[in-house]
Amino acid sequence: MAVRVLIVDDHAPFRALARMVLVADGFDVVGEAGDGPDALVAAHDLHPDVVLLDVQLPGADGFAVAEELAAHPPAPAVVLVSSRSRSDYGNRVAENVARGFIAKDELSGAALRLVLGEETRAP
């Protein structure tokens, strides 16, 4: 069974690209959201296994949204993404409830599986 993913990013072109990459790598993209409030509603309605969550969202940032998602079991695994590097966020990534971080230009199914602790082959 394919891993169900919700993509959250305020840039529609990135959401479209991420969808294309992840679907090609065997993931089931069940939805998209453009900001934190929509992400919370979509996660509640769609029950994804994973939320691919942009750090820099309008309003509440991805760190805050990840904390909110974790507060409502069953919580999906959250993987933060950003056009900036992980080091730009200091300890915030490690101290957050998110499972991990992927730079947007490194997004692939293999990278997502690695963060999730799965084998890198397609399901």
HELIX and SHEET records of a PDB file:
HELIX    1   1 ALA A   12  ALA A   24  1                                  13    
HELIX    2   2 GLY A   36  LEU A   46  1                                  11    
HELIX    3   3 GLY A   62  ALA A   70  1                                   9    
HELIX    4   4 ARG A   86  TYR A   89  5                                   4    
HELIX    5   5 ARG A   92  GLU A   95  1                                   4    
HELIX    6   6 LYS A  104  GLU A  106  5                                   3    
HELIX    7   7 GLY A  109  LEU A  116  1                                   8    
SHEET    1   A 5 ASP A  28  ALA A  33  0                                        
SHEET    2   A 5 ARG A   4  VAL A   8  1                                        
SHEET    3   A 5 VAL A  50  ASP A  54  1                                        
SHEET    4   A 5 ALA A  77  SER A  82  1                                        
SHEET    5   A 5 GLY A 100  ALA A 103  1                                        
END                                                                             
